[in-house]
Amino acid sequence: MMKLRKMHPLLLILLLLTGCWQEEPPEEPDEGLPPLQEEEPEEEPAALPEHFALPYTPGQSLDPVVCADGMQQVVASLLYEGLFRLDGDLEPQLCLCISYTYDADAYRYVFTLREGVHFSDGTPLTGRDVKATLERARQSGRYQSRLSGVTSISAKEGSVTVSLNGPNTGFPALLDIPIVKAGTEDEPAPTGTGPYFYAEEETGTWLIANQSWWKGIGQPVDRVALVEASDPSAMLYRFSSHEVQLIMADLTGVQAVSTTGSVGCVDAASTLLQYVGCNTARAPLDSPALRRALSAGINRANITGAFLSGHGSPAFFPVSPASSLYPVTLETAYSPDSFALALSASGYIPEGALTLLVNEENSFKRAIADYLAETWTAGGLPVEVRTLPWEEYAAALASGDFDLYYGEARLTADWNLRSLLEPGGSLNYGRWSNPETSRLLAEFAGAEHRENAMKNLCAHLKDQAPILPVCFKSTSVLTYADVVEGLTPTAAEPLYNLGECRIHLQT
């Protein structure tokens, strides 16, 4: 699910830098990027840098449990590793864990640690270190929600046992949490097991290749320079001036910024779902047939291609199409005729326009909401858009004061959908309550054959349509194409395939 693009010199890049950096779309996103002018001269390539460099904010912790979103996490991804790591298909792969067992009756996992793993200071990884990190993560703002099902954690020298409050056969996908050495948490950069370690020298701040890295494969460079970028403007200046060569980006945000040069863009699948929520607690959207008609009127491929410029994947279900769990065979292709037939079958006779809420801060979302309303209205189902500032938008959702809303949710990679679909779920603004939905969610949580269980759940959601998935957004990595080659990032690790990357520097 990754796409490689090389951007034309001098072409403006509109980007939202993950966590801290944001952007706006072109005024007419459905027309795509402007055509290149043949007479425009090619920009002279910049000289190769002496060092590969990343931006970071000095004075802010690099502890992966509590560090700031954005480039601090990018730097941390080279210092630390988890029991598992998510690959490009959002599937958990063994990392510091070499094997595990699951007791389905006791809801208990035992994770066996990989032998021969040492921290960058030479001390061995132990179960105590893993337990200490996971216990802190349970209390942290970043990981507390995903670990809410954990009831206890215990450790031995070479293993960690985690008990849950209920079944979850997808739990390993939640354990890509980076592990740090117990007792070093208060340091600016706690000690990790990753391919690099942090060092402050007279010549600057560096990531230096960890010669005892357990993988035993060469890092593409011996040193990575860390360049101060205390705010988004400084970071963008560092990138546009070639002082740093890589940044993470979400290309559908809220503030426009630009840069120039021959920039490569590689997309990675994420768990960020965009969808239309329905107020199922009141008429007329208490009708499954009407909700199905609304779903049939969503041209998901057009929205992803025209409004998100391809930085996402159309999705008929609330599980990423990158995942092996996604039930492709259940999809229904969009067509105006299918929408008309579904609307006719619903028996719905409009007495006025339905209202679609959207927050005003993101013009991409506003444009998508306008497009959806226009499409539904043109097909005979009147919908009008109501744009609200974020606080008012959130308040309207919390109070149930809406018919429809355009929403976004960061799901977890175990694809636990209870927050969206269970009564009392933190994201269940539409007040959906259905015993069959709850049964199928529970069945999926404990399923040995997760693909079959997800297919059954999605077939039910397609029929009931309490939410109308639109797409999963991508995370993008921007680099200078003449410096970095062979990049296949994931949403959490821009240098996921570190051993296969080629970084060109001055010789």
KEGU-470747 format. One record per residue (C-alpha): residue number from 1; x, y, z. Coordinates in pm, whole numbers, plus 50000, padded with zeros to 5 digits. Example, Ala and Ser with C-alpha at 12.3 -4.5 7.8 and 13.67 -1.06 7.14 Angstrom:
2
pos,x,y,z
1,51230,49550,50780
2,51367,49894,50714
END
This chain:
507
pos,x,y,z
1,50000,50000,50000
2,50299,50231,49956
3,50331,50469,49662
4,50651,50629,49540
5,50640,50965,49369
6,50911,51204,49260
7,50788,51562,49273
8,50884,51805,48999
9,51135,52078,49094
10,50973,52399,49218
11,50635,52225,49254
12,50466,52335,49578
13,50423,52057,49828
14,50121,52086,50056
15,50175,51893,50373
16,50073,51836,50730
17,50372,51729,50928
18,50263,51458,51167
19,50149,51583,51505
20,50295,51934,51485
21,50286,52037,51121
22,49970,52102,50920
23,49852,52212,50578
24,49562,52305,50351
25,49464,52163,50010
26,49457,52342,49676
27,49140,52548,49637
28,48998,52306,49382
29,49118,51960,49494
30,48914,51775,49234
31,49126,51922,48957
32,49448,51768,49090
33,49791,51926,49065
34,49853,52195,48802
35,50018,52080,48478
36,50393,52117,48459
37,50523,52394,48235
38,50762,52253,47975
39,50950,52581,47948
40,51028,52582,48319
41,51401,52518,48362
42,51515,52228,48571
43,51660,52320,48907
44,52025,52236,48954
45,52053,51940,49191
46,52180,52032,49535
47,52518,51903,49640
48,52507,51584,49842
49,52522,51649,50217
50,52818,51560,50435
51,52587,51388,50684
52,52238,51243,50674
53,52036,51464,50909
54,51698,51465,51083
55,51523,51751,51264
56,51453,51730,51635
57,51363,51957,51924
58,51639,51984,52184
59,51519,52001,52540
60,51227,51768,52468
61,51255,51407,52580
62,51314,51128,52327
63,51152,50876,52563
64,50915,50703,52318
65,50644,50660,52581
66,50602,51032,52644
67,50787,51221,52369
68,50607,51467,52143
69,50442,51347,51824
70,50615,51414,51495
71,50987,51419,51435
72,51076,51331,51796
73,50908,50997,51730
74,51093,50961,51399
75,51425,51002,51581
76,51307,50764,51855
77,51226,50497,51594
78,51602,50462,51533
79,51680,50427,51904
80,51417,50183,52031
81,51235,49864,51937
82,50920,49689,52057
83,50827,49329,52121
84,50663,49351,51777
85,50671,49595,51488
86,50391,49663,51240
87,50483,49599,50877
88,50353,49784,50571
89,50031,49581,50585
90,49978,49676,50952
91,50050,49318,51058
92,50261,49248,51372
93,50604,49097,51310
94,50828,48950,51580
95,51103,49183,51699
96,51233,49171,52059
97,50988,48884,52112
98,51095,48554,51953
99,50773,48360,52029
100,50459,48371,52242
101,50176,48156,52373
102,49815,48249,52442
103,49589,48086,52700
104,49241,48156,52562
105,49070,48046,52885
106,49274,48274,53112
107,49317,48556,52853
108,49690,48537,52922
109,49989,48587,52693
110,50345,48477,52766
111,50606,48650,52547
112,50951,48492,52522
113,51227,48746,52465
114,51483,48705,52191
115,51817,48584,52324
116,52132,48786,52262
117,51965,49127,52255
118,52163,49400,52431
119,52097,49764,52494
120,52335,50008,52330
121,52533,50028,52657
122,52603,49656,52639
123,52364,49536,52910
124,52122,49254,52818
125,51751,49306,52763
126,51545,49145,53039
127,51179,49093,53115
128,51213,49357,53388
129,51290,49622,53125
130,50989,49525,52916
131,50758,49520,53219
132,50880,49863,53332
133,50813,50019,52992
134,50470,49857,52954
135,50367,49962,53304
136,50460,50322,53223
137,50280,50297,52890
138,49960,50190,53069
139,49961,50529,53244
140,50068,50740,52946
141,49848,50957,52729
142,49973,50786,52414
143,49923,50421,52508
144,49674,50417,52797
145,49372,50353,52577
146,49526,50072,52375
147,49640,49892,52693
148,49314,49944,52883
149,49237,49572,52860
150,49555,49476,53049
151,49496,49366,53409
152,49849,49264,53510
153,50206,49235,53383
154,50474,49011,53535
155,50827,48936,53425
156,51102,48679,53444
157,51454,48712,53312
158,51364,48605,52960
159,50987,48642,52938
160,50692,48868,53012
161,50339,48760,53101
162,50043,48987,53025
163,49690,48912,53148
164,49383,49070,52988
165,49029,49133,53107
166,48882,48955,52806
167,48975,48775,52484
168,49189,48949,52222
169,49363,48728,51969
170,49496,49041,51798
171,49675,49172,52108
172,50032,49133,51967
173,49950,49410,51718
174,49928,49649,52014
175,50278,49569,52139
176,50489,49769,51897
177,50550,49996,52198
178,50924,50084,52205
179,51113,49937,52502
180,51370,50136,52701
181,51615,50021,52966
182,51460,50038,53313
183,51618,50314,53520
184,51712,50537,53226
185,51366,50684,53169
186,51459,51027,53307
187,51750,51075,53069
188,51701,51301,52761
189,51728,50986,52549
190,51677,50665,52748
191,51888,50364,52650
192,51741,50143,52377
193,51816,49832,52173
194,51781,49999,51831
195,52027,50047,51546
196,52154,50381,51682
197,52220,50548,52017
198,52204,50913,52115
199,52520,51115,52180
200,52598,51479,52252
201,52944,51583,52136
202,53135,51906,52083
203,53058,51876,51712
204,52684,51849,51772
205,52412,51601,51862
206,52422,51266,51685
207,52271,50925,51646
208,52566,50685,51629
209,52549,50333,51487
210,52503,50071,51759
211,52780,49819,51688
212,52615,49558,51912
213,52275,49577,51742
214,52129,49227,51759
215,52019,49220,51394
216,52380,49218,51282
217,52309,49406,50958
218,52486,49722,50858
219,52328,50059,50915
220,52331,50272,50596
221,52535,50547,50769
222,52753,50545,51079
223,52617,50876,51204
224,52291,51068,51175
225,52309,51438,51257
226,52029,51587,51465
227,51953,51943,51358
228,51764,52176,51589
229,51413,52264,51475
230,51227,52406,51769
231,50905,52482,51582
232,50731,52388,51255
233,50863,52690,51064
234,51221,52611,51163
235,51175,52246,51065
236,51039,52341,50724
237,51325,52582,50670
238,51574,52307,50757
239,51413,52077,50503
240,51377,52331,50222
241,51740,52437,50270
242,51854,52072,50256
243,51990,52082,50611
244,51774,51779,50688
245,51682,51515,50432
246,51370,51339,50570
247,51042,51440,50731
248,50718,51255,50805
249,50401,51407,50660
250,50023,51378,50656
251,49934,51550,50330
252,49573,51636,50414
253,49585,51876,50707
254,49498,52238,50782
255,49777,52490,50716
256,49952,52544,50383
257,50330,52530,50367
258,50561,52485,50072
259,50907,52375,49977
260,51104,52335,49657
261,51337,52085,49499
262,51335,51729,49372
263,51146,51566,49657
264,51049,51200,49677
265,50727,51101,49851
266,50657,50748,49976
267,50320,50663,50131
268,50255,50412,50407
269,49923,50265,50520
270,49786,50392,50850
271,49498,50308,51083
272,49337,50653,51039
273,48978,50601,50923
274,48762,50871,50768
275,48391,50794,50768
276,48038,50931,50775
277,47865,50878,51108
278,47486,50840,51130
279,47257,50937,51415
280,47089,50598,51441
281,46897,50699,51754
282,46640,50911,51570
283,46441,50920,51248
284,46502,50905,50962
285,46850,50756,51015
286,46717,50483,51239
287,46638,50309,50909
288,46908,50062,50790
289,46771,50088,50435
290,46826,50465,50427
291,47175,50427,50572
292,47254,50166,50304
293,47135,50410,50040
294,47366,50680,50175
295,47656,50434,50164
296,47570,50341,49804
297,47594,50712,49717
298,47958,50747,49828
299,48211,50741,49545
300,48503,50637,49764
301,48759,50605,49486
302,48685,50956,49360
303,48708,51105,49707
304,49045,50943,49773
305,49188,51025,49433
306,49054,51376,49375
307,49028,51522,49724
308,49313,51343,49902
309,49538,51333,49592
310,49577,50959,49631
311,49714,50981,49986
312,49474,50719,50115
313,49288,50401,50023
314,48913,50375,49956
315,48750,50158,50223
316,48402,50008,50236
317,48467,49867,50586
318,48632,49993,50908
319,48949,49788,50858
320,49235,49902,50638
321,49246,49761,50284
322,49618,49705,50349
323,49530,49439,50606
324,49476,49075,50519
325,49155,49099,50723
326,48990,49334,50473
327,48702,49144,50300
328,48743,49257,49939
329,48475,49018,49814
330,48206,49201,50013
331,48268,49538,49847
332,48003,49695,49624
333,48121,49923,49344
334,47981,50276,49329
335,47744,50376,49052
336,47467,50639,49031
337,47223,50365,48932
338,47304,50160,49243
339,47247,50466,49458
340,46912,50535,49290
341,46798,50175,49335
342,46903,50170,49702
343,46726,50501,49770
344,46409,50378,49600
345,46421,50052,49799
346,46449,50250,50125
347,46109,50411,50067
348,46244,50736,50204
349,46043,51046,50113
350,46240,51361,50201
351,46060,51618,50413
352,46365,51842,50425
353,46742,51824,50399
354,46951,51609,50631
355,47239,51793,50797
356,47601,51680,50759
357,47837,51823,51021
358,48205,51884,50949
359,48473,52074,51142
360,48580,52392,50969
361,48954,52373,51042
362,49030,52113,50774
363,48946,52230,50423
364,49002,51882,50279
365,48724,51749,50500
366,48504,52047,50415
367,48552,51981,50045
368,48469,51613,50087
369,48157,51696,50290
370,48041,51942,50023
371,48099,51680,49753
372,47904,51415,49946
373,47612,51653,50004
374,47606,51753,49638
375,47615,51389,49524
376,47339,51276,49759
377,47123,51580,49680
378,47163,51536,49305
379,47051,51175,49346
380,46730,51273,49525
381,46841,51263,49889
382,46876,51627,50005
383,47171,51692,50238
384,47318,52024,50348
385,47655,52081,50511
386,47689,52253,50847
387,48046,52369,50918
388,48145,52426,51279
389,48461,52519,51471
390,48618,52214,51634
391,48485,52278,51985
392,48129,52331,51862
393,48158,52032,51628
394,48274,51807,51913
395,47998,51938,52140
396,47733,51867,51877
397,47857,51510,51839
398,47862,51456,52215
399,47504,51583,52251
400,47370,51394,51947
401,47272,51718,51774
402,47322,51601,51415
403,47190,51379,51140
404,47525,51293,50981
405,47885,51393,51050
406,48214,51355,50868
407,48452,51200,51118
408,48803,51067,51160
409,48923,50800,51403
410,49267,50652,51468
411,49197,50283,51516
412,49429,50027,51674
413,49597,49760,51465
414,49411,49479,51642
415,49102,49631,51472
416,48901,49651,51791
417,48594,49850,51679
418,48411,49863,52010
419,48473,50234,52064
420,48287,50302,51739
421,48010,50042,51760
422,47939,49937,52119
423,47687,50118,52344
424,47885,50366,52551
425,48184,50354,52313
426,48389,50674,52321
427,48338,50727,51946
428,47981,50595,51922
429,47827,50937,51870
430,47543,50789,51665
431,47418,50590,51968
432,47433,50262,51779
433,47310,49968,51987
434,47257,49626,51834
435,47292,49285,52006
436,47413,49118,51686
437,47684,49381,51641
438,47801,49321,51998
439,47800,48946,51948
440,48007,48968,51631
441,48253,49212,51791
442,48304,48968,52079
443,48337,48677,51838
444,48607,48861,51643
445,48798,48953,51961
446,48835,48586,52057
447,48854,48434,51709
448,49125,48188,51618
449,49046,48247,51249
450,49031,48625,51246
451,48974,48661,50869
452,48647,48467,50885
453,48529,48652,51195
454,48605,48991,51040
455,48423,48893,50722
456,48114,48801,50923
457,48133,49130,51114
458,48173,49335,50795
459,47883,49159,50624
460,47666,49260,50918
461,47797,49619,50913
462,47732,49641,50540
463,47369,49543,50602
464,47314,49770,50903
465,47546,50058,50801
466,47568,50235,51140
467,47879,50412,51010
468,47976,50464,50646
469,48354,50417,50598
470,48508,50630,50324
471,48885,50573,50330
472,49199,50515,50532
473,49446,50800,50506
474,49815,50742,50438
475,50120,50871,50617
476,50390,51005,50386
477,50766,51031,50409
478,50931,51314,50216
479,51297,51291,50126
480,51538,51442,49879
481,51536,51180,49607
482,51905,51212,49527
483,52001,51140,49889
484,51774,50854,50001
485,51691,50546,49792
486,51510,50220,49857
487,51279,50356,50123
488,50976,50142,50221
489,50838,50312,50533
490,50560,50219,50769
491,50339,50464,50954
492,50554,50429,51267
493,50897,50373,51112
494,51003,50584,50814
495,51324,50378,50793
496,51150,50043,50843
497,51377,49862,50597
498,51692,50022,50731
499,51930,49755,50603
500,51806,49798,50246
501,51815,50179,50236
502,52088,50358,50044
503,52191,50701,50163
504,52419,50901,49934
505,52662,51144,50095
506,52965,51339,49989
507,53264,51113,49941
END
